[in-house]
Amino acid sequence: MRLPFTKMNGAGNDFVMIDNRDLSIALSTEQIARVCDRHRGVGADGLLAAEPARDGADFRFRYYNADGGEAEMCGNGARCFGRYTARLLDDGRETLSFETMAGTLSARLRGNEVEVAMSDPFDLELGSPVNIDGLESPVHSLNTGVPHAIAFVEDLNNLNVLKLGAAIRYHEHFPNGTNANFVTEIAPGHIAIRTYERGVEDETLACGTGMVASAIIHHLLHGSPAPIKVDVQGGETLHIEFEGDAESGFRKVTLTGPADFVFEGEIEL
């Protein structure tokens, strides 16, 4: 089969987007992994499929990691999905909704940037009982649609993200695995982040849900109010807004940043 696709990039996180509104495409795990392979396929951190909504939203959001496994959510993917589906509809609307495994989200187009209203975070744990050789910092955790572990470090640039990230990702404290984020404070309310992503099993240039988790943990540890600015390895700065606190929970969480079209094509599967 020949699979038409659109390649998109969200702050360095790259995705293959496919239009499956007629549900005619049924890709296997192996086929998705091949499409995402950077040597034998298109190359991407994940694949996103736009499908018909089931509960009244504009679309259903299906996200698959580069290993072919389906995941609950992806923040940068959601921003790209918002701009991609707006192009599919081509009716001038600036706000769209889509159903994910983490709940129904909305995206608002703001020029080349997209603001995504995220699901409410849960499972907050400050100071998790996770000890990693070579990492002196405490590990915190928060689920922002997918699980994230966060550690604040001093030397972010020279950190062995692959080694330490894999150790956290497979730690027994996280039986279903987790994404691992390493963060440093640039200034109050401004952080930089590097992320090891579960399912990609490597460092990626950005991770939207990881940015949200890291921003909220930064707020809790240092008291910086929203919005929090987050610098990612892809070179962009994104903005995280939220309300609430650790006791009552966090809500009205938004992630704003770029979502760019790269190219369109077809791949033989």
C-alpha positions as a Python dict, from the first residue, in 0.01 Angstrom:
ca = {
    (1, 'M'): (0, 0, 0),
    (2, 'R'): (101, 361, -52),
    (3, 'L'): (44, 576, 254),
    (4, 'P'): (-2, 953, 203),
    (5, 'F'): (132, 1155, 495),
    (6, 'T'): (222, 1502, 616),
    (7, 'K'): (540, 1560, 816),
    (8, 'M'): (515, 1816, 1097),
    (9, 'N'): (744, 1957, 1362),
    (10, 'G'): (651, 2094, 1702),
    (11, 'A'): (946, 2260, 1877),
    (12, 'G'): (1177, 1985, 1751),
    (13, 'N'): (936, 1698, 1820),
    (14, 'D'): (857, 1559, 1474),
    (15, 'F'): (553, 1361, 1365),
    (16, 'V'): (401, 1181, 1070),
    (17, 'M'): (37, 1287, 1031),
    (18, 'I'): (-219, 1077, 844),
    (19, 'D'): (-580, 1145, 748),
    (20, 'N'): (-786, 842, 852),
    (21, 'R'): (-1128, 1005, 867),
    (22, 'D'): (-1272, 725, 650),
    (23, 'L'): (-1106, 458, 871),
    (24, 'S'): (-958, 294, 562),
    (25, 'I'): (-605, 279, 708),
    (26, 'A'): (-519, 0, 952),
    (27, 'L'): (-147, 3, 1022),
    (28, 'S'): (25, -268, 1222),
    (29, 'T'): (271, -193, 1501),
    (30, 'E'): (553, -296, 1268),
    (31, 'Q'): (432, -67, 988),
    (32, 'I'): (409, 233, 1223),
    (33, 'A'): (758, 163, 1352),
    (34, 'R'): (884, 143, 992),
    (35, 'V'): (726, 476, 899),
    (36, 'C'): (889, 638, 1204),
    (37, 'D'): (1229, 476, 1139),
    (38, 'R'): (1484, 746, 1054),
    (39, 'H'): (1685, 520, 824),
    (40, 'R'): (1422, 313, 641),
    (41, 'G'): (1112, 529, 674),
    (42, 'V'): (998, 890, 693),
    (43, 'G'): (1153, 940, 1035),
    (44, 'A'): (959, 1073, 1333),
    (45, 'D'): (915, 1063, 1710),
    (46, 'G'): (562, 937, 1654),
    (47, 'L'): (266, 898, 1420),
    (48, 'L'): (-68, 1076, 1456),
    (49, 'A'): (-390, 966, 1289),
    (50, 'A'): (-697, 1192, 1253),
    (51, 'E'): (-1010, 979, 1289),
    (52, 'P'): (-1384, 1046, 1334),
    (53, 'A'): (-1483, 1156, 1682),
    (54, 'R'): (-1696, 927, 1897),
    (55, 'D'): (-1831, 1168, 2159),
    (56, 'G'): (-1905, 1496, 1986),
    (57, 'A'): (-1560, 1648, 1936),
    (58, 'D'): (-1427, 1750, 1595),
    (59, 'F'): (-1183, 1459, 1568),
    (60, 'R'): (-1045, 1155, 1744),
    (61, 'F'): (-671, 1184, 1820),
    (62, 'R'): (-471, 860, 1782),
    (63, 'Y'): (-105, 880, 1882),
    (64, 'Y'): (157, 610, 1831),
    (65, 'N'): (514, 624, 1958),
    (66, 'A'): (806, 552, 1727),
    (67, 'D'): (806, 188, 1843),
    (68, 'G'): (452, 149, 1708),
    (69, 'G'): (279, 134, 2047),
    (70, 'E'): (-25, 354, 2106),
    (71, 'A'): (8, 615, 2383),
    (72, 'E'): (-243, 822, 2573),
    (73, 'M'): (-132, 1169, 2470),
    (74, 'C'): (146, 1388, 2336),
    (75, 'G'): (149, 1762, 2404),
    (76, 'N'): (358, 1869, 2106),
    (77, 'G'): (171, 1619, 1893),
    (78, 'A'): (-157, 1775, 2007),
    (79, 'R'): (-41, 2117, 1892),
    (80, 'C'): (58, 1978, 1551),
    (81, 'F'): (-269, 1784, 1538),
    (82, 'G'): (-466, 2106, 1595),
    (83, 'R'): (-301, 2282, 1302),
    (84, 'Y'): (-317, 1971, 1081),
    (85, 'T'): (-688, 1910, 1138),
    (86, 'A'): (-765, 2279, 1086),
    (87, 'R'): (-608, 2242, 742),
    (88, 'L'): (-818, 1929, 678),
    (89, 'L'): (-1139, 2116, 761),
    (90, 'D'): (-1031, 2435, 583),
    (91, 'D'): (-1332, 2628, 713),
    (92, 'G'): (-1154, 2915, 886),
    (93, 'R'): (-1214, 2803, 1241),
    (94, 'E'): (-949, 2882, 1501),
    (95, 'T'): (-1053, 2639, 1775),
    (96, 'L'): (-1091, 2262, 1744),
    (97, 'S'): (-1158, 1979, 1987),
    (98, 'F'): (-1035, 1621, 1978),
    (99, 'E'): (-1078, 1308, 2182),
    (100, 'T'): (-768, 1143, 2326),
    (101, 'M'): (-713, 852, 2562),
    (102, 'A'): (-639, 1120, 2826),
    (103, 'G'): (-969, 1303, 2769),
    (104, 'T'): (-1111, 1560, 2528),
    (105, 'L'): (-872, 1846, 2455),
    (106, 'S'): (-901, 2169, 2259),
    (107, 'A'): (-654, 2356, 2040),
    (108, 'R'): (-660, 2725, 1951),
    (109, 'L'): (-466, 2850, 1650),
    (110, 'R'): (-260, 3163, 1710),
    (111, 'G'): (-81, 3224, 1379),
    (112, 'N'): (195, 2966, 1345),
    (113, 'E'): (161, 2884, 1713),
    (114, 'V'): (-102, 2663, 1873),
    (115, 'E'): (-235, 2674, 2228),
    (116, 'V'): (-355, 2338, 2357),
    (117, 'A'): (-578, 2306, 2663),
    (118, 'M'): (-440, 1999, 2838),
    (119, 'S'): (-611, 1749, 3066),
    (120, 'D'): (-580, 1801, 3442),
    (121, 'P'): (-258, 1654, 3585),
    (122, 'F'): (-275, 1382, 3852),
    (123, 'D'): (-61, 1140, 4055),
    (124, 'L'): (167, 1411, 4189),
    (125, 'E'): (455, 1278, 4397),
    (126, 'L'): (731, 1503, 4527),
    (127, 'G'): (1047, 1319, 4628),
    (128, 'S'): (975, 975, 4485),
    (129, 'P'): (1172, 685, 4638),
    (130, 'V'): (1385, 655, 4324),
    (131, 'N'): (1762, 641, 4356),
    (132, 'I'): (1967, 638, 4037),
    (133, 'D'): (2344, 588, 4022),
    (134, 'G'): (2502, 906, 3892),
    (135, 'L'): (2202, 1124, 3975),
    (136, 'E'): (2216, 1306, 4306),
    (137, 'S'): (1892, 1500, 4257),
    (138, 'P'): (1557, 1382, 4397),
    (139, 'V'): (1308, 1252, 4144),
    (140, 'H'): (952, 1387, 4136),
    (141, 'S'): (663, 1258, 3928),
    (142, 'L'): (340, 1383, 3773),
    (143, 'N'): (102, 1248, 3512),
    (144, 'T'): (9, 1515, 3256),
    (145, 'G'): (-172, 1279, 3020),
    (146, 'V'): (124, 1040, 3026),
    (147, 'P'): (353, 969, 3324),
    (148, 'H'): (659, 1187, 3380),
    (149, 'A'): (950, 1183, 3621),
    (150, 'I'): (1136, 1511, 3681),
    (151, 'A'): (1479, 1578, 3830),
    (152, 'F'): (1638, 1922, 3867),
    (153, 'V'): (2009, 1920, 3785),
    (154, 'E'): (2291, 2173, 3776),
    (155, 'D'): (2478, 2074, 3459),
    (156, 'L'): (2204, 2006, 3206),
    (157, 'N'): (2425, 2039, 2898),
    (158, 'N'): (2670, 1765, 2996),
    (159, 'L'): (2418, 1525, 3146),
    (160, 'N'): (2405, 1168, 3016),
    (161, 'V'): (2034, 1181, 2935),
    (162, 'L'): (2030, 845, 2756),
    (163, 'K'): (2180, 651, 3048),
    (164, 'L'): (2001, 828, 3331),
    (165, 'G'): (1675, 856, 3140),
    (166, 'A'): (1665, 483, 3068),
    (167, 'A'): (1741, 405, 3433),
    (168, 'I'): (1444, 614, 3547),
    (169, 'R'): (1216, 497, 3265),
    (170, 'Y'): (1262, 130, 3366),
    (171, 'H'): (1282, 182, 3744),
    (172, 'E'): (1061, -55, 3943),
    (173, 'H'): (884, 243, 4102),
    (174, 'F'): (720, 301, 3763),
    (175, 'P'): (570, -39, 3672),
    (176, 'N'): (423, 93, 3345),
    (177, 'G'): (734, 293, 3260),
    (178, 'T'): (769, 669, 3258),
    (179, 'N'): (920, 955, 3062),
    (180, 'A'): (1223, 1114, 3228),
    (181, 'N'): (1285, 1489, 3232),
    (182, 'F'): (1597, 1670, 3347),
    (183, 'V'): (1552, 2036, 3425),
    (184, 'T'): (1756, 2338, 3525),
    (185, 'E'): (1637, 2682, 3632),
    (186, 'I'): (1755, 2968, 3410),
    (187, 'A'): (1569, 3232, 3610),
    (188, 'P'): (1256, 3239, 3826),
    (189, 'G'): (973, 3121, 3600),
    (190, 'H'): (1213, 3015, 3323),
    (191, 'I'): (1354, 2662, 3291),
    (192, 'A'): (1538, 2449, 3037),
    (193, 'I'): (1457, 2082, 2985),
    (194, 'R'): (1592, 1764, 2828),
    (195, 'T'): (1367, 1460, 2796),
    (196, 'Y'): (1408, 1085, 2752),
    (197, 'E'): (1081, 963, 2600),
    (198, 'R'): (923, 627, 2668),
    (199, 'G'): (836, 454, 2340),
    (200, 'V'): (1103, 648, 2152),
    (201, 'E'): (1362, 511, 2399),
    (202, 'D'): (1591, 803, 2337),
    (203, 'E'): (1622, 1174, 2399),
    (204, 'T'): (1390, 1387, 2188),
    (205, 'L'): (1426, 1756, 2106),
    (206, 'A'): (1106, 1841, 2292),
    (207, 'C'): (816, 1683, 2482),
    (208, 'G'): (501, 1884, 2548),
    (209, 'T'): (360, 1683, 2837),
    (210, 'G'): (710, 1677, 2988),
    (211, 'M'): (728, 2056, 2968),
    (212, 'V'): (395, 2084, 3150),
    (213, 'A'): (502, 1840, 3422),
    (214, 'S'): (839, 2015, 3466),
    (215, 'A'): (679, 2361, 3478),
    (216, 'I'): (435, 2255, 3750),
    (217, 'I'): (709, 2089, 3956),
    (218, 'H'): (920, 2404, 3915),
    (219, 'H'): (626, 2606, 4045),
    (220, 'L'): (587, 2376, 4345),
    (221, 'L'): (956, 2370, 4435),
    (222, 'H'): (1042, 2734, 4371),
    (223, 'G'): (711, 2921, 4394),
    (224, 'S'): (730, 3075, 4047),
    (225, 'P'): (383, 3167, 3920),
    (226, 'A'): (247, 3083, 3577),
    (227, 'P'): (321, 3138, 3298),
    (228, 'I'): (639, 2934, 3305),
    (229, 'K'): (878, 2962, 3009),
    (230, 'V'): (1044, 2639, 2896),
    (231, 'D'): (1348, 2617, 2668),
    (232, 'V'): (1379, 2287, 2479),
    (233, 'Q'): (1666, 2117, 2295),
    (234, 'G'): (1501, 2203, 1964),
    (235, 'G'): (1584, 2569, 2030),
    (236, 'E'): (1234, 2707, 2095),
    (237, 'T'): (1079, 2854, 2409),
    (238, 'L'): (726, 2746, 2495),
    (239, 'H'): (483, 2881, 2754),
    (240, 'I'): (290, 2687, 3018),
    (241, 'E'): (-15, 2832, 3195),
    (242, 'F'): (-208, 2670, 3481),
    (243, 'E'): (-419, 2736, 3787),
    (244, 'G'): (-450, 2556, 4119),
    (245, 'D'): (-214, 2407, 4375),
    (246, 'A'): (-88, 2075, 4509),
    (247, 'E'): (-375, 2042, 4757),
    (248, 'S'): (-670, 2117, 4526),
    (249, 'G'): (-504, 1999, 4206),
    (250, 'F'): (-401, 2183, 3891),
    (251, 'R'): (-643, 2282, 3616),
    (252, 'K'): (-680, 2509, 3312),
    (253, 'V'): (-340, 2390, 3192),
    (254, 'T'): (-232, 2518, 2851),
    (255, 'L'): (76, 2461, 2637),
    (256, 'T'): (159, 2719, 2369),
    (257, 'G'): (428, 2694, 2104),
    (258, 'P'): (506, 2644, 1734),
    (259, 'A'): (359, 2377, 1508),
    (260, 'D'): (511, 2372, 1160),
    (261, 'F'): (440, 2187, 838),
    (262, 'V'): (757, 2033, 693),
    (263, 'F'): (660, 1836, 380),
    (264, 'E'): (403, 1598, 231),
    (265, 'G'): (461, 1267, 55),
    (266, 'E'): (379, 899, 21),
    (267, 'I'): (557, 593, 151),
    (268, 'E'): (527, 237, 23),
    (269, 'L'): (442, -14, 298),
}
